[in-house]
Amino acid sequence: MKEDRRVNSIAKRINGYWLRRTLLILALIDGALFAMIAQNWLVVNVTHFWAVLGGAELLLILLQSRVGKDKARRLLEPLERIAQTAQELSQVRFDSEKLHHLEDAIGTVSPLAPDAKVLTGDKELQGIEQAVNGLIGRMHETYVEQSRFVSDASHELRTPIAVIQGYADMLSRWGKDDAKVLDEGIGAIQTESAHMKKLIEQLLFLARGDNGRNQMTPEEIDLSQMMREVYEESVMIHPDREWRLDAQQPLLVTGDAAMLKQTARILVDNAVKYTSDGQKISLRTRIKEGSPCFEVQDNGIGIRQEDVAHIFDRFFRSDPARSRATGGTGLGLSIAKWIVDRHGGYFDVFSREEFGTRISVVLPQEEKNTEENEGI
């Protein structure tokens, strides 16, 4: 093939360059040895010396020539493969009619349709069809997810706005002269405003996360110390629950301290919402399957098994009525999942109805953690 001849020609040129370089180096060495012998700095049997040296140099040149050819071929092997591929591509028959047929098939497909697919019936275009159909499928999933997110967000915002508007109308009619109605209206507006503010902040966090604008500041964190801090603030904020802490040994990870602490607070907040006064909530750190983790366990109402796989979906609620009553937005665990995913970790959820829920956050192993922290 023409490409093989070109590669061989280039290889010969490279080998010739290496051979000339070798001859030049040997000539310089011979000149230096000749000068040393002439000045009596090196005393040898001249005839034997030059005979041995000449033989050695001749053998070196022959070896250099052989090795140089092999080395040049190895260096040029990628170029040879490129040349062969180009030759094969040049021999492929270009059928403009098939290309237009494929273009027309793509043009008639709507990525918004759930069953949208490109189908030409041509076996030679099957690989392209699969790639295009895969792209259309991903586009449809993204569209559905965004539509659901916008719909859910609108629904969540509609409720507090309706409540605020209703109480504002009531205050306008009777609140000016009735202190009881005034207090009730102001309290409701404050509650719904706080709920709406929290919802908007969570929506903005997720939106920035989707756009890659949430900045993380990695540092070394002691999970045990973090959980002790969360435990202390939880006891202060919710003294009506029974709190337990098991976080004695240092457990080091690398991550964003504020975000990981936010995750722990989200888990604690959920545990408080779904447990009654006097029930126990446990905070713990340990080594789980060789990796550091922190977990929150409650004795609350638990989660239905069919719902466990969806608790991290945005706006998902296992018990919508109770979530609304406790002020839940359905976004807390979605935010926690975003944070844990960015840290390379994962969640382990164990729950039984009427017995409670344990959610563990498992993070990548830190070299300084020891097997002394191993737990069950």
N, C-alpha and C positions, 0 to 999 in steps of 0.2 A: 504493500500500500504506500501511497505517496506520503502519508503521515509518518510511517515507519522510517522511510528514507530521510525525512526531515529530522526526525529525532536522532537517527544514527549520525547524521551530519553534525548536529549540534554536539552530540556526545563526543565525536572525534575532535572537535575544536576544543572542548573543555579538557579532554585528555591531553591534547597537544600542548595546551597551556601549562598543565601540571608537569608534563615531561620537560618542557623548556625551563621551567622553574627549578626542577630537580638538577638538570645539567648545569645550570648557572651556579647553584649552591655547591655542587661537586667541584666545579672549576675553581671556585674561590677557595675551597678547602685544599685542593691540589696545589694551588699557588702558594698558600700559606705554608704547607708542608715543604714545598721546594725551597722556599726562602729560609726556613728553619734548618734544613739540611745544608744549604749553602753557607750559612753562618755557623755551622757546627753546633747549633743548639740542639740538634737531634741527630744522634749517631746511630746509623742503621746500615745494613747491607742493602745498598741502593737497588741492585738488580732484583733481589728477592722482595724487597719492600714494595717497589713499584708493580711487580708482578701480582703480589697478593692484593694490593690496593686496587689495581686495575680490574682484577677479577671480581672483587667485592663490589666495585662500582658498577660493573657491567651487570652483575646479578641484581643489584638494586634498581637499575634502570629497567630491566626486564620485568621485575616484580611491580615497579611503579606503573609500567605500561598496562599490565594485566589488571592490577587493582584499580587503576584510574578509569579504565573502561567500565568496570562493574559499578564503581562509585558514580560515574557520570550517568549510567543508565538508571540507577536508583534515584538520583536527584531529578531526572527528567521523567520518571514514571508517572507522576501526577499530570504533567503536560501531555504525556502519551494517552492517558485515559480521557483527558478532555478532548483531544483530537479525535479519538475513536468515537466518543459520544457525539461530537459535532458531525462526524461522518454519518453516523446512524440516523441522526435527526435530519440531515440533509436528504436522506433517502426516503423519509416518510412522505407519503402522498398527501398533499394538501387539498382537501375537498372543500371548496368555498360554499357549496350547497349545504353540506352538513353543518358548517359553522353558522350559516344563516338560519338553518332549521333549529339549532340549539338556541340561538339568539331569540327567535320567535317564541320558543317554548318558555324561556326565562321571562320574556316580556309579558306573558299572559298570566303569570303566577302572582298572587297577592300574598305577601308575607303575613298579613293579618288573619288569613284563613287558617284554621287549625290543622287542616289536612293538605296544605299547599305543598305541591311537589312538582319537580321538573321531570318529565318523562318523554323521551324522544323515541324509545324503542330501538335505538342504535347501540349495538354492543360496544363499538369502538368509542362511544361517548359515555359509557357507563361510569367510568371513574370520575369524569367531570360532573356527571349528574349527582353522584353520591356526595361530592364536595359541596355543590351548590345546595342540595337538599339539606345537608347538615347545617350550612349557614342560615338557610331559611328557618329551620327548626329553632336555632338559637335566637334568631331575631324575634320569632313568634313568642318564645318563652319570656324574653326580655320585655316585649310589649305587654303581655298578659300580666307580668309581675308589676310593671310600672302602673298599668291601669288599675290593678287591685290596690296598690299602695295609695294612689291618688284618691280612689273611691273611699278607702278606709279612713284616710286622713281627713277627707271632707266630712265624713260621717262623725268622726270623733270631735271635730271642731264645731259641727253643727249643734251638737247637744249642749255644750256650755254656752254657746252664743244664744241659743233659744232660751236657756234658763236665765241668763243675764237680761235678755230683752224682756222676758216675762216679768221678772221682779222689778225691772226699771219701770215698766208700765204700771205695775201695782203701786209702786212708790209714788208715781206721778198722780195716781188717782186718790189713794188713801193714806200714803205714808207721811204726808206733811202734817196730818193731824192725829195720827195713831202711832204712839211710840212703839207699841209691840210690833206692828207691821213694819215700821222703819227699821227696827233692830233685826227682824227676820230677813228683810230684803237686803240690808247691808251685809249681813253674815253670808247669805247665799251668794251674793255677787262676789264677795271676797273669795269664797271657796271655789267657785267656778272659774274665777280669774286666775287663781293659783294653779288650778288643774290645767287650764288652757296654756298658761305660761310654761308649765312643765312639759306639756305635750309638744309645744313649738320648739322648746330647747332640745328635746329628744329627736324630733324630726330634723332639725338642723344638724345635730350630731351625725345622724345616719346619712344625711345628704352629703355632708362634708366627707364622711368616710367613703361613700360610693365614688366621690370625685377625687379621692386621694389627698384631701386637704387637711385631714386630722394629723397633726404632728405628734410623733412619739419621741420621748426622751429616755433612751435606755440607760439603766444604771443597775448596780447590784442592790437587790432587795432581800430583806429577811422576811419571808412569808409569815413566820411565827410572830415577829414584832408587829407586822401589819395587822394580823388577826387579833392580836391583843388590843391594838388601838380601836379596831372595829367593835370588839367586845365591850370595851369600856364605854364607848359612845352609845352603844345599843342599850346597855344597862341603864344609862342615864335617860335616854329618850323613851324607852319602853320598860319601865320598872314593873309593869304588870305581867311580864313574861318571866319564866324561869330560865336563866341563861347559864350555859356551861361552856367552859373553854378548855381545850386540850392542845396546847401549843408551847411545849417546853423547850425542845431542842431547836437551835438555829437551822433554818431551811432557806438556803440562798438560791435565788434565781436572778436572771438579768431581764429587765423589762421596764416599762413605764410605771413608776410607783403610783401616780395619781389614777391612771386607768385601771390598774389591777385592784386598787382599793375601791374604785367605783364599782367594779364587778362584784366584789365582796359585799358592798352595801346593797346592791341590787338583789343579791341572793338573800340577804338578811331581811330586806324590805318585803320580799315575797313571802318569806317564812312567817313574818309578823302578820301579814294580811290573812294568811290561811291557817292560823292557829288562834285558839281562844285564850282568854286571860288565864294565867296560871300554868299554861302548858310550857313544856320544855323546848328550848331551841339550843342546839349544840354547834359550836364553832370549833374547827379542828384543822391542824396541819399534820402531814405525814408523807412518807414515801409510798407511792402506789405504783407497783410494777416497775420499780427502778426509777421513777420520776417523781419530782416534788409536786405536791398538790395541796390545795386548801378546800375545805368543804363546809357546807351549812346543812344541818339536818333538823327537821322539825317533826312534831307529832300532830300535824294538822289533818286536813281533810284528804290529802293525797291527790294523785292525778290518775285519771283513767288511763289504762294501758294504751288504748288507741290514740290518746292525745299526747303521749310522751314524745313521740317523734315530731310533733308540731309546736312544742312550747317555745321554740326559738324563732318561729315565724312571726313576722311583723303583724301586730294587731291581733294575734291569736289569743283567745281566752278559753281555757278549759271550762270555766264557769262564768259566762259573761255577766250575769246578774250580780254575782258577788263581787266580781272585779270592779264593776261600775260603782257598787256601794262603797268599796274601799278606796276608790280613787285611782284604780289602775288604768294605765293607758294601753297596755298590751305591747309596749315597746322596750320595756326594761331588759328582758332576757335577750331581745334582738341586739341591743347595744352591748350587753355582756358577751354575746357570741362574737360580735365584730371584734371586740377587744381581745378575746382569747384567741381567735383565729389569727390576728396580727401578731400575737406572741408565739405562734406555732404550737399552741396547746389544743386541748379538746375537753368536752364535758362528758362526765359519766353520771347518768341520772338513774336513780333507783327510787321507785315510788309504789305505794300500795294505798288504795282507797281506805279511808278511815284510820290508817296507821301512820301516814306521814310520808315525807319526801326527803331524800338526801341527794344533793347536787354537789359533785366534786369537780373542781377545775384542775386538770392535770397539765403541767407545764414542762418544757424541755429540761433535761437533766443538767444540773450545774456540777462542775467537777468537784467543788468543795463540799458537796453533800456527802454524808457517809452512810453506811448501812446501819448505823446505830439508830437512825430514825425510822427504820422499817416498821410498818404497821399492818394490820389485817383489815 
